[in-house]
Amino acid sequence: MTALECVRGGGMIIVAAEGQGTGAFTKRCQGGTHDGETIV
């Protein structure tokens, strides 16, 4: 799903660091229709 779909569904985008010092981030949708889904 996309960030736009998340926001349209009433959610907000949460960015979280992944692992230890890898520099990678995961984005998730929190709340709304798409709660808990990963944003790509």
Number of C-alpha atoms within 10 A of each C-alpha: 12 13 17 12 14 24 17 12 15 14 20 18 19 13 12 11 12 12 9 7 7 8 8 10 11 12 18 23 25 18 16 14 15 20 16 16 16 17 18 9
